[in-house]
């Protein structure tokens, strides 16, 4: 959702088009959830290498790399349950906890949604972004319309590289980061990923600096 919003802000498409893309993506992913029996779990601690070993052992996928030591795994519900039960055999994990979700997002179980979403996006015009945008699938910036479209398609079944995006943005020299919306989860992730990067959480319109 964050990447779709960023494209609207950057002028890749207008607000109305963004709403249509969000609605269709959600519809297709719900259909994929209904066709499969998937689950997800949060993993605290361990390295990326540990995560990859865990996923390989139970034939599941790494769905979200949120920040160092905070990852979400995704796949068939019984395989995720096995991974949760035996996770500490594969790495120095502090906590592995099942999540209450409708399906196995950002995993191979979303392939039906990916294929249908790719076809849908062929009818959507993508423009070059007017400001820099980062892709969850690459952990870096993209600017060509065809690359933006391909990244959104891939994102349905690929890991969300939020940690990589935060590192890349911090390394680019951005002077101030803002988290817009209730809560401070993203600010917390940024502080763990790039401790020196200044970030503020804006919960309400009144919090926006004049």
HUTA-V139695 format. One record per residue. N is the residue number from 0. RES is the residue in one small letter. PSI is psi as a letter, one per 20 degrees, with the letter a starting at -180 (NA if undefined). NEAR is the number of other ideal C-beta (glycine too) atoms within 10 Angstrom. Layout:
n=N res=RES psi=PSI near=NEAR
n=N res=RES psi=PSI near=NEAR
//
This chain:
n=0 res=x psi=h near=8
n=1 res=x psi=h near=13
n=2 res=x psi=h near=19
n=3 res=x psi=g near=16
n=4 res=x psi=g near=13
n=5 res=x psi=h near=18
n=6 res=x psi=h near=21
n=7 res=x psi=g near=17
n=8 res=x psi=h near=13
n=9 res=x psi=i near=17
n=10 res=x psi=j near=13
n=11 res=x psi=h near=25
n=12 res=x psi=r near=19
n=13 res=x psi=r near=11
n=14 res=x psi=g near=9
n=15 res=x psi=g near=9
n=16 res=x psi=g near=15
n=17 res=x psi=g near=18
n=18 res=x psi=g near=13
n=19 res=x psi=g near=13
n=20 res=x psi=g near=19
n=21 res=x psi=g near=14
n=22 res=x psi=g near=10
n=23 res=x psi=g near=16
n=24 res=x psi=g near=20
n=25 res=x psi=g near=12
n=26 res=x psi=g near=14
n=27 res=x psi=h near=20
n=28 res=x psi=h near=21
n=29 res=x psi=h near=13
n=30 res=x psi=g near=14
n=31 res=x psi=h near=26
n=32 res=x psi=g near=19
n=33 res=x psi=h near=10
n=34 res=x psi=i near=12
n=35 res=x psi=r near=19
n=36 res=x psi=n near=12
n=37 res=x psi=r near=24
n=38 res=x psi=r near=26
n=39 res=x psi=q near=24
n=40 res=x psi=q near=24
n=41 res=x psi=p near=17
n=42 res=x psi=p near=25
n=43 res=x psi=p near=12
n=44 res=x psi=r near=17
n=45 res=x psi=r near=22
n=46 res=x psi=r near=14
n=47 res=x psi=h near=14
n=48 res=x psi=h near=10
n=49 res=x psi=g near=17
n=50 res=x psi=g near=21
n=51 res=x psi=h near=13
n=52 res=x psi=g near=15
n=53 res=x psi=g near=26
n=54 res=x psi=g near=24
n=55 res=x psi=h near=10
n=56 res=x psi=h near=15
n=57 res=x psi=j near=21
n=58 res=x psi=l near=12
n=59 res=x psi=a near=26
n=60 res=x psi=q near=22
n=61 res=x psi=o near=22
n=62 res=x psi=g near=26
n=63 res=x psi=p near=21
n=64 res=x psi=n near=21
n=65 res=x psi=g near=21
n=66 res=x psi=r near=20
n=67 res=x psi=p near=15
n=68 res=x psi=j near=16
n=69 res=x psi=o near=20
n=70 res=x psi=q near=27
n=71 res=x psi=p near=22
n=72 res=x psi=q near=30
n=73 res=x psi=q near=28
n=74 res=x psi=a near=25
n=75 res=x psi=p near=19
n=76 res=x psi=h near=19
n=77 res=x psi=h near=12
n=78 res=x psi=h near=20
n=79 res=x psi=g near=25
n=80 res=x psi=g near=14
n=81 res=x psi=g near=16
n=82 res=x psi=g near=24
n=83 res=x psi=g near=19
n=84 res=x psi=h near=11
n=85 res=x psi=j near=13
n=86 res=x psi=g near=23
n=87 res=x psi=i near=14
n=88 res=x psi=i near=11
n=89 res=x psi=i near=20
n=90 res=x psi=r near=18
n=91 res=x psi=m near=10
n=92 res=x psi=p near=20
n=93 res=x psi=h near=10
n=94 res=x psi=p near=12
n=95 res=x psi=o near=23
n=96 res=x psi=p near=10
n=97 res=x psi=q near=15
n=98 res=x psi=q near=14
n=99 res=x psi=o near=6
n=100 res=x psi=r near=16
n=101 res=x psi=i near=13
n=102 res=x psi=a near=22
n=103 res=x psi=m near=27
n=104 res=x psi=q near=23
n=105 res=x psi=l near=23
n=106 res=x psi=r near=28
n=107 res=x psi=i near=17
n=108 res=x psi=i near=24
n=109 res=x psi=j near=26
n=110 res=x psi=g near=13
n=111 res=x psi=h near=17
n=112 res=x psi=h near=25
n=113 res=x psi=g near=19
n=114 res=x psi=g near=15
n=115 res=x psi=h near=18
n=116 res=x psi=h near=22
n=117 res=x psi=g near=15
n=118 res=x psi=g near=10
n=119 res=x psi=g near=16
n=120 res=x psi=i near=18
n=121 res=x psi=h near=8
n=122 res=x psi=j near=7
n=123 res=x psi=p near=15
n=124 res=x psi=p near=11
n=125 res=x psi=p near=18
n=126 res=x psi=r near=13
n=127 res=x psi=p near=11
n=128 res=x psi=q near=19
n=129 res=x psi=i near=10
n=130 res=x psi=r near=8
n=131 res=x psi=p near=13
n=132 res=x psi=q near=19
n=133 res=x psi=q near=21
n=134 res=x psi=p near=22
n=135 res=x psi=h near=22
n=136 res=x psi=h near=22
n=137 res=x psi=h near=17
n=138 res=x psi=j near=18
n=139 res=x psi=a near=14
n=140 res=x psi=q near=15
n=141 res=x psi=q near=21
n=142 res=x psi=h near=12
n=143 res=x psi=p near=11
n=144 res=x psi=g near=14
n=145 res=x psi=h near=9
n=146 res=x psi=h near=14
n=147 res=x psi=g near=23
n=148 res=x psi=g near=18
n=149 res=x psi=h near=17
n=150 res=x psi=g near=19
n=151 res=x psi=h near=25
n=152 res=x psi=g near=20
n=153 res=x psi=h near=16
n=154 res=x psi=h near=22
n=155 res=x psi=h near=23
n=156 res=x psi=j near=24
n=157 res=x psi=r near=20
n=158 res=x psi=q near=24
n=159 res=x psi=o near=21
n=160 res=x psi=l near=22
n=161 res=x psi=g near=22
n=162 res=x psi=g near=23
n=163 res=x psi=g near=19
n=164 res=x psi=g near=24
n=165 res=x psi=g near=24
n=166 res=x psi=g near=19
n=167 res=x psi=g near=17
n=168 res=x psi=g near=19
n=169 res=x psi=g near=18
n=170 res=x psi=i near=10
n=171 res=x psi=i near=11
n=172 res=x psi=j near=6
n=173 res=x psi=p near=13
n=174 res=x psi=h near=6
n=175 res=x psi=p near=9
n=176 res=x psi=q near=18
n=177 res=x psi=p near=14
n=178 res=x psi=p near=18
n=179 res=x psi=p near=14
n=180 res=x psi=r near=12
n=181 res=x psi=q near=10
n=182 res=x psi=r near=10
n=183 res=x psi=k near=15
n=184 res=x psi=g near=13
n=185 res=x psi=h near=20
n=186 res=x psi=h near=17
n=187 res=x psi=g near=16
n=188 res=x psi=g near=19
n=189 res=x psi=g near=25
n=190 res=x psi=h near=17
n=191 res=x psi=h near=15
n=192 res=x psi=g near=21
n=193 res=x psi=n near=20
n=194 res=x psi=h near=8
n=195 res=x psi=i near=6
n=196 res=x psi=p near=18
n=197 res=x psi=p near=13
n=198 res=x psi=q near=19
n=199 res=x psi=q near=14
n=200 res=x psi=p near=18
n=201 res=x psi=o near=15
n=202 res=x psi=h near=12
n=203 res=x psi=r near=9
n=204 res=x psi=h near=7
n=205 res=x psi=i near=6
n=206 res=x psi=i near=11
n=207 res=x psi=p near=10
n=208 res=x psi=q near=7
n=209 res=x psi=NA near=2
//
